[in-house]
């Protein structure tokens, strides 16, 4: 069935006059009459009765008008959904996440994205750096978040922000009495570091900074994630170095102190995605990341 037949029939049925319907459709009356006749012949059903004043619907025609309107509505919805999908406004986005980014940058980026793309279903997957790369290649996720990304010829890396590092210490520790601390103080106390996997990782970054200052840290515990590390600091197992985003964890007995003598005490927060993927949803999400990045940089300047 030609969809134009439905369009022509609906116009004639709503106007109940071939002349007015043809004017509405910007076609000639004979052409409209032929199109409706073709539709009736295809269905083998009379839909309209010709009267001296125009046309009227048969009982079958009244039912077909409702169905034709439904079909038209579904078609319009389908076209609109297709357009929105092509613009990245409809569909599903799978995201790999890892570590403390979920405490700061990721929620803000997601809010930017959901404000403009509320009908995109966002699914988060907690996975290591290596698992994110494999999932990208298998197209199980479209984008991943982590720190210190590896170089891969098929994976793009986008630096989002550089986070300052802070000392995390038990409130009873002597270092908690200072408003800020020297990075060299790390040489004097056992340190809790994280994570244990996905090299190079955040622990490697802290060790690198210590070595640049001329000492090797005493590692009391090497644990899988920041949350476990912070819990051990509260429990008195040592001090720790954490990204700025970790400060949102306000646990009883825990304080954070900045370093006053180490401008290089920062760590990246980045996203990765396949170079070959150019989906509209991914492009829209990257735009949300750039919006967050620009706002963050503006706050830093202020």
N, C-alpha and C positions, 0 to 999 in steps of 0.2 A: 504494500500500500504506500502510495506517495504521500509524504507528510503534508505536502501542499494541499492535498484533497481535504485533510482535516482542517487546515487553516481556512480554506474556502467554505467548507460546510459550516464551521462555527460562525463565521461572519454572516452567512445567509440565515442561519438559525437564530442568531441574536437580533438581526435587523428585521427578519421576516419580510424582506423585500429585496429582490435581486438587484434592483437599481441602486438602492442605498448601499448594499453590500459591495457591489462592484466599485462604487465610488470610494468606499472605505479601503478597498484592496488595491485601488489604482489599476484595475483591469477592466476590460470591456464586459458588458452584460452577456453577450453570446459565449465568450470564453469561460466565464464563471458558470454559466448554465451547463456547458459541455463537461466541465470538471466535476460538477456535482452528479451529472448523469453517469459519468465514468465510475464514480465512487459507488453509486447505487447499483450499477451493473456488476461491479466487482464483489459487492456484498450480496447481491441478488435480493436486496431489500429496498423498498421505497421509504425514503427518509423524509421527503418534503412533498406536500400536496400543493399544486398551483391553484391559486384562487384569483378572482378578479382584482383583489386589493394587493396581492403579493403571493406569499407562500405561508403555509403553516406546517408545523411538525406533525408527523404521524406518531402513534404511540412508540413505535420502534425508533423513530427519529429522536424523540425526547430522551430515551435511554442512551442512544448513541451520542447525543450531545454531552451528557454527563461524562461518558467514557472518553470522548474526544477532548474535553477540557482537562480530564485527569492526565491523559497522555501528553497533552501540551504542557501541563504543569511539570510533569516528570521530565520532559525533554528540557524545559527551561532550567529546572534544578540541576539536571545533568550537565548542561552547558556551563552553568555558573560554577558548579563544583570543579569541572575540568579547568575552567579559567583560573580558579583560586588555587588549584593544585599546581598549575603551570607557573603561578606567582609565588609558590612556596607557602601558601596560606592554608593548605589542607593536606593532611597526610600524617606520617609518623616519623619521629626523629629519635634514634637510639644513640645514647651518649655514654661513653665510658668515663668513670670518675675514679679518683684516687686521692687519699690524703686530706689535708686540711683545707684545700680549696673549697670544699663543700661548706666551710664555715663562713666564707666571705664572698669571694668573686662569683662562684657558680650560682648561688641563689639570686644575686643581683642580675647576672646575665640572663638567667631564666626568666626573671620578672620583666626585663626589657623585651625579651622575645615573646612572652605570653601576652603582653599588652597589645602587640601588633599582630600576633598570630594565635588567637585563642583556640582555634579549631585544629591546630596541629597537636597530635598526641605525643608527649615527650616521655620517653622511658629511660631511666637511669640504670646503669649497670656498674657495680663496683668491681673493678678488675685491675690487675697490675699493669705496669707499663708494657711489658712483653705481651701480655694478653690483649691489651688494647691494640697494639700494632697488628697482631694476628687477626683480631676481630675486624679491624679496618680492611685488611686484605680479603677477608672472607665476606665482607659487606654485612656483617652482623651489627656493626655500629657505623655511624657516619662521622663521628667526631669523638675525640677523647681529650681529657684534661689530666695533666701531670706536671712534674718538675724535671728539669735537666734532661730534655728529650735526646734520644739517640739520633744520629744522622742516618737516614735511609733514602735511597734514590727515589722511591715511590711515595714517600710520605712528606707532606708539607708541615712545617712547624711555625706557629705564630706565637711570639712572645706577647703576653697580655699585660703583665705587670712584673716589676721587681719588688719583692717584699723585703722590708727590713727584718733583721733577725733580732730576737729578744732573748734575754736570759729568763728561764723559768726556774723558780726557786721556792723552797718551802719557806713560809713566813717566819719560821724560827731560825732559819739559816742566817749567818752573819752578813751575807751579801744582800739580804733583803732590807737591811738598814740603810743602804745607799740609794739615792735617787737614780743614779746611773752607775754602771760598772765598767771597768777596763776589760777589754777582751782577754788580756793576759791573765786575768783572774781564773780563767778556765784551766790554766796549767796547775792550779793548786787544789782542785777538788775533782772527785770522780764524777763522770758525766754519763747521763742516760741518753743514748742516741737511738734514732729510728730513721727509716725502716730497715729491715734485714734483707729485702729483696730488690729486684729491678735495678741492678747497677748500670751506670752510676746513679746514685740516689742522694737524698738529702743528707744522710749520714756522711757520705763521701764529701759533700760540700762543706760541712762543718769541720771535718778532719783536714781538708785542704786549707781552710782559713787558719786553723791552728798551726799548721806547718808553715804557712806564710809568715806567721808571727814568731816562728822559731821554736815551737815545742810540739810534742806529740801528746794528745790528751789521754788521760787515764779513763778508759771506758768501763763503767761499772756494770751497765746493762745495755744490750743491743736488742731492741724489741721491734715488733712488726709494724706498729703504727703510732701516731702522735698521741692518741687517746690513752693507750697503755703507758707510753712514756710519761705523760703528765701525771697519771695515777701513781706511778713509781716515785716521781718527784714529791708529790704530796705525802707519800709514805716514807720519805726520808732516805731513799736509795741513792740520791745524788741530785745534782743540778742538771739542767738541760738547756739546749739552744733550740728555739722554735721560731717558725715564721710568724709574722705579725698577726695573721688571721687567727692563729691559735689563741690570741688574747680574748677571744669571745668566750672561751671556756673559763668561766669564773668559778672555780672550785674552791670550797672552803680550805684555807690553809695554803693557798697558792698565790704567789705574786709574780709579776713580770717587771723586768728592768731593762732599759735600753743600754746599748754599748756606746760610750762616748768617744771612743778612740779607734773606731774601725769602720770607715765609710764603706768599705767593700763587704761588710757583713750583710749581704742580701742574698736572696735566692729567687730564681725565676718562677713564675706560674705561667704555663703555656698550654696551648691546645695543638692537637695534631689531627690531620685528616689526609685522605688520599688525594694525590695530585690529579688523578684521573677523574675524580668525581666532581661533577658540576651541577648537581641537582639544585632546583630552586629553593628547596627547604634548607639545604646546607648553606647556600648563599645568603638566605635570610638570617640564619643563625649567626653566620660570620659577621653580618652587618650589626647584629645585636652585640656581639663581642667588641666590635670597633666602637660602638656607642659607649659601652661601659669603659673601654680603655681611654677614650677621649675625656670622659667625665672624671675618671680617676686621675689622669694627668693634670687636668685643670685644678682639681682639689690639691694635688701635690704642689703646684705652682703657687696657689694661694697660701 
